[in-house]
Amino acid sequence: MKKFGMIVVSALALSGCATSDVQTAAGSASGIGMNIFKTAVDARCRSELNANQIYKTASLFMTSEQKTALENKACGCVSEKAPQSVTLTELGQAALDPAARTQIVGTAVAKTLNACVSEFLQGA
């Protein structure tokens, strides 16, 4: 995410003849793309979490509120960290190619879900 932000800021700074409308459109487009990516990551995270046998067993002993809170916490963490695990090129591929999107989102979820679980276990 930091790389993406730096690239956008550099591109806008170097394009002295760009109008504020173009800058606003570019910022809006990148924000929309990132929101779509985060939404896809959140959906994949919840799907993988609910398919996990350990989680299925543990969730049998949780209320629906506890289960929802845990999913929100885990997948919220994953959604925030996932953009840091992909390159700008991968984000571009994900925007254009549904097959690439599936693969990139899957990889990002796998990397960040493990990081978030480790973070939760260290904090516990």
C-alpha positions in Angstrom: 0.0 0.0 0.0 2.9 2.3 0.8 4.4 1.7 -2.6 1.1 2.3 -4.3 0.6 5.6 -2.4 4.1 6.8 -3.2 3.7 6.0 -6.9 0.4 7.9 -7.1 1.8 10.9 -5.3 4.9 10.9 -7.5 2.8 10.6 -10.7 0.6 13.4 -9.6 3.5 15.6 -8.6 5.3 15.1 -11.9 2.2 15.8 -14.0 2.2 19.5 -13.7 -0.4 20.0 -16.4 -2.9 17.6 -14.9 -6.1 19.4 -13.8 -7.6 18.9 -10.4 -10.5 17.0 -12.1 -8.0 14.4 -13.5 -6.3 14.2 -10.1 -9.6 13.7 -8.4 -10.7 11.0 -10.9 -7.3 9.2 -10.5 -7.6 9.2 -6.7 -11.2 8.1 -6.9 -10.4 5.3 -9.3 -7.6 3.9 -7.2 -9.7 4.2 -4.1 -12.5 2.3 -5.7 -10.1 -0.4 -6.9 -8.7 -0.8 -3.5 -12.1 -1.0 -1.9 -13.1 -3.8 -4.4 -9.9 -5.6 -3.6 -10.5 -5.3 0.1 -14.1 -6.5 -0.3 -12.9 -9.6 -2.3 -10.3 -10.3 0.4 -12.9 -10.1 3.2 -15.2 -12.4 1.4 -12.5 -14.9 0.7 -11.3 -14.7 4.3 -14.7 -15.4 5.7 -15.1 -18.3 3.2 -11.8 -19.9 4.2 -12.4 -19.3 7.9 -15.8 -21.0 7.8 -14.4 -23.9 5.8 -11.6 -24.5 8.3 -12.3 -27.6 10.4 -10.7 -26.2 13.6 -12.7 -23.0 13.3 -15.9 -25.0 12.6 -15.3 -27.1 15.8 -14.5 -24.0 17.9 -17.4 -22.1 16.6 -19.8 -24.7 17.9 -19.2 -23.4 21.4 -19.7 -19.7 20.4 -22.8 -17.6 20.3 -23.6 -16.1 16.9 -22.5 -12.7 18.3 -19.1 -14.2 19.3 -18.6 -15.9 16.0 -19.5 -12.7 14.1 -17.1 -10.6 16.3 -14.3 -13.1 15.7 -14.9 -13.1 12.0 -15.0 -9.3 11.9 -11.8 -9.0 13.9 -9.9 -11.7 11.9 -11.1 -10.7 8.4 -10.9 -7.0 9.2 -7.2 -7.5 10.0 -6.7 -9.5 6.8 -8.5 -6.9 4.7 -6.2 -4.1 6.1 -3.0 -6.1 5.7 -3.7 -7.7 2.3 -2.9 -4.7 0.2 0.6 -4.6 1.7 1.3 -8.2 0.4 0.6 -7.4 -3.3 2.4 -5.3 -5.8 0.9 -2.5 -7.9 1.3 -4.8 -11.0 -0.7 -7.6 -9.2 -3.4 -5.1 -8.4 -3.6 -4.0 -12.0 -3.9 -7.7 -13.1 -6.6 -8.3 -10.5 -8.6 -5.4 -11.8 -8.5 -6.7 -15.4 -8.4 -10.5 -15.2 -10.9 -12.4 -13.0 -8.7 -15.5 -12.9 -5.7 -13.4 -11.8 -8.0 -11.7 -9.2 -9.0 -15.1 -7.7 -5.3 -16.2 -7.5 -4.0 -12.9 -6.1 -6.8 -12.6 -3.5 -6.2 -16.2 -2.5 -2.5 -15.6 -2.0 -3.0 -12.4 -0.1 -5.5 -14.0 2.2 -3.3 -16.9 2.9 -0.3 -14.6 3.7 -2.2 -12.2 5.9 -4.5 -14.6 7.6 -1.5 -16.3 9.1 0.0 -13.0 10.1 -3.3 -11.9 11.8 -3.7 -15.1 13.6 -0.1 -14.9 14.9 -0.8 -11.3 15.9 -3.9 -12.3 17.9 -2.1 -15.2 19.6 0.8 -13.0 20.7 -1.6 -10.4 22.0 -3.6 -13.0 24.0 
